[in-house]
Amino acid sequence: MVLTFVGSTALAHSEKESMTPANGAVLEVVPETIELRFNDGMRLTKVEMTHAETHTEALDLGAQSGFVKEFSLPLTPMGPGMYHIEWRGLGVDGHPMNGVFSFEVK
């Protein structure tokens, strides 16, 4: 009789902890940067901003090296309207991650 034991290791994905401005925020002025914070290391591969559903541009990811937990990315001011941010990255555990958030400038 052969007994086989299979162990399992729980791998936690990197999760977005917070973003600034917060999802759904209404601001008086366009922020100079957006900030993303994760509970574990992340390598961002793409972040795009769409303004007022008309203009989309890639945000400058800078010279990332390795996996980090906090990102501060410069934002091009486009005036009043909705700003939609879509991000993609690779978690430290090797899994692809993505997310979106939006804020409004009056």
N, C-alpha and C positions, 0 to 999 in steps of 0.2 A: 504494500500500500504506500502510495506517494502522497504526501501532503504538500500543498502549495499555498504559501501565504502571499497575498498581493497587498503591498502597502500603497497608500495613496498620500500624496502631498498636495495640500491645498495651495494653489497659486492665486494670489490676489492680484487682480488687474489694477493698474494705476487708475485712480479715479480723480476727476476734477473736484477740488475742494471748494474753490471760489473763483470768481472773476470780477474784475473791476473795469468798467462799471458793471453793476449787477444786472442780471437778466431782467428785462422789463423796466429798467430805470428810466426816468425822465429827467433830463439835464438841461441846464440853461446855456451851457457852452460845450463845444466839442472837446473831449479830453485829449491831452497830448499823447497819451499812451493807453493801451489796454493791458491788463495784467491777468494772467492765468496761473493758478496755483493747483498743484496736484499732490496727492498723498504719498506718491512714490515717484521715482524718476521717470521722465518722459523725454522723448526726442521728437520735437515738432517737425513735421515734414511739409506742412502747408497750412497757411492761415490766409483766408480771403475775407475782405470786407466788401459788402454790397451796400451802397447808399441809395435810399429812396427807390429801390428796385430798378435802378437804371444804370448805375455805374459800379463795376466790380474791379477790384484791384488786389493783387497779392501783397500782403504785408511783409516787411523786411524781417526775416528771422535772425539776422545777425550772424555772427560766427559761433554757432553752437558747437560745443565739443562735449560729447558724452550725454548722459541722461541727467536732467536737472528737474527740480520740483517747482521752480518759479520762473516765469517769463514776463518780461515787460517789453512790449512791442510798440514802436512809434505808429501813430495813427495820422493819416492825412485828413485834415479838416475839410469837409465837403459842405458845411453849412447845416441849416436846420433839416430835420427829417429823420427817418428811421435808418439805423445802422445795424446791419445783420452781419454777424461774425461767424464764420464756419472754420473749424480747425480739424486737422488730422495729425496723427502722430503714431509713434511706436512706443508702447509701454516697456518698462525695463524687463518685463517677463516675456517680451517678444511678440505680444499681441497688438494688432492694429487697433487704434482708438480714434474716435471722432466725436464731435459735438458741435452745437450751435448755440448762440445766444444773441439777443437783440437789445438795443436801447434806443431811446428817442432823444433828439436834441430839439428844443422848442425854438 
